[in-house]
Amino acid sequence: MHTHLIALPPLLLGACALPTAPDPRQEAAAPPTISTNRPSFSDGASLVPANHLQVETGYTFTKRNRSGTETERHAAPELLMRYRLLEGLETQVLWGGYAFQDTTSGGTTTEADGDTDLGFGIRVPIQDQDGWMPTLALGGIATVGTGDDAFSTQEHTVPTGKLLWAWSFAGGFGLGGNFIVSYPYDGQERFDQFAASVYGTWSLDDRTTLYGEYYVVTPYGNGLGPAHTVDGGVLYLTSRTVQLDARVGFGLNDEADDFFTGVGISFLF
């Protein structure tokens, strides 16, 4: 969903040499451009380049006020490590970071802090974009309940499956989204959960991309209705292999968080 730079090395010719085709070895030597999952709710449909490790990390602040109870949470360093293990298989390790949370109700504030859950994931391609057929990929993630009690599923594994889709259009525009199904644990029981998202991107230049996104999460089975959220942000390439990001988002109904914002940095090795 992000900007892709195209920069071929110049072909050095002798004074009287005839024009020749670029050496394929020179083209192959050009480093790939980073394309991240951060900072959106949606995952992109692409895999990391072969033989490269990608590290995506950041910080998020979230605020919520419901029925007189106000909650503020800080989480860092959010971490996602991605590696192309096989031609058609990307492996992932993810961690939500260390969280600090203040909850204020009736004039009393309680504090909690601790690790969030560790997770492991994979991504496999289905097809590349072909005309009006989008790029498609499947993703799978399982968190393993390793975090502290306040921020964990308490040793219960939570599986999640994702269908990822994306189009790239002329003029630097892109469109994509996810369909998601998971089976979370709320501390008492498991329930089915579904989510869907759609995002649009616009590359202002070779380094800067803007995005906007809408997503809905429907926590069936725990007595809550669907949570609707919008967010947007900016991605900036300091080089082909380093990306900065910033985002801000707002909940559209009572089930969603009121406000969140964050920044991040990602590296392609």
Stockholm file with secondary structure:
# STOCKHOLM 1.0

chainA/1-269         MHTHLIALPPLLLGACALPTAPDPRQEAAAPPTISTNRPSFSDGASLVPANHLQVETGYTFTKRNRSGTETERHAAPELLMRYRLLEGLETQVLWGGYAFQDTTSGGTTTEADGDTDLGFGIRVPIQDQDGWMPTLALGGIATVGTGDDAFSTQEHTVPTGKLLWAWSFAGGFGLGGNFIVSYPYDGQERFDQFAASVYGTWSLDDRTTLYGEYYVVTPYGNGLGPAHTVDGGVLYLTSRTVQLDARVGFGLNDEADDFFTGVGISFLF
#=GR chainA/1-269 SS CCCCCCCCCCCCCCTTCCCCCCCHHHHHHSCCCCCCCTTSSSCCSCCCCTTCEEEEEEEEEEEEEETTEEEEEEEEEEEEEEEEEETTEEEEEEECCEEEEEEEETTEEEEEEEECCEEEEEEEEEECCBTTBCEEEEEEEEECCCSCGGGSCTTCCEEEEEEEEEEEETTTEEEEEEEEEECCBCSSCBCCEEEEEEEEEEECSSSEEEEEEEEEEECTTTTCCCEEEEEEEEEEEEETTEEEEEEEEEESSTTSCSEEEEEEEEEEC
#=GC SS_cons         CCCCCCCCCCCCCCTTCCCCCCCHHHHHHSCCCCCCCTTSSSCCSCCCCTTCEEEEEEEEEEEEEETTEEEEEEEEEEEEEEEEEETTEEEEEEECCEEEEEEEETTEEEEEEEECCEEEEEEEEEECCBTTBCEEEEEEEEECCCSCGGGSCTTCCEEEEEEEEEEEETTTEEEEEEEEEECCBCSSCBCCEEEEEEEEEEECSSSEEEEEEEEEEECTTTTCCCEEEEEEEEEEEEETTEEEEEEEEEESSTTSCSEEEEEEEEEEC
//
